Amino acid sequence: MRLVLVGPPGSGKGTQAERLVKHFGLTAIGTGAMFRDAIGRDTAMGRQVKPMMDQGLLVPDPIVNDVVAELFRSAVKPERFVLDGYPRTYSQAIAFDALRTQEHLPLTAVIDLDIADEEVVRRISGRRCCSNPACGACFHSAARPPKAPGTCDLCGTPLIVRDDDLEETIRRRLGEFHKNTDALLDHYRKLNLVRDIDATQTPDVIFANILKALGQ
Ligand code: AMP
């Protein structure tokens, strides 16, 4: 099973990726998480991408493609995976297609999590994430509250509002998402890989619909 999850920020990609990982025993690959880790470790690449992420802008395609190619060519090359947040542009999809062909890794499906912008803004304004970059777990004041308010369930570190979860930032990210995603989905639709899923449902219903769309 090799999956790509496509959806705006706040569509529940991370939650569904976690469930798919558990259900099918997949490796989760999140380019946003990889960048946040690089920023936390203060690497040269982390310092390069931080200002773009803080402004809600996409990181340039060559940087993202290199990070992903490095992973797929490394000793820990994932064979069965769910990708959360990559590819995000048509040009990333083309680069990823070439990489997968070289590495003999055909895709099973592209899951398109469909949700209106206003619902995304409502959801994200309640989001609080772990300030420990090695953890990064996210909670929601209404939908997924942590056991102790303001504290990460997994590692006990204080929760914060990520810079890229501020409303102004989120509206810019939604703009970027729409600008880039149509061409990406068109490309995968031609390959008959896209499965459209209503992402306004509860996480349980969304997950059940994903399994159904995958014929499971
Ligand atoms: P995410 O955690 O997937 O919402 O990503 C957070 C931020 O990381 C995005 O707003 C972008 O700045 C950057 N980012 C993550 N993945 C990509 C990608 N595939 N292409 C460009 N920028 C990305």
Boltz pocket constraint, residues with backbone or C-beta under 6 A from the ligand:
constraints:
  - pocket:
      binder: B
      contacts: [[A, 9], [A, 30], [A, 31], [A, 32], [A, 33], [A, 35], [A, 49], [A, 52], [A, 53], [A, 56], [A, 57], [A, 58], [A, 59], [A, 60], [A, 64], [A, 84], [A, 85], [A, 86], [A, 87], [A, 88], [A, 89], [A, 92], [A, 164], [A, 173]]
      max_distance: 6.0
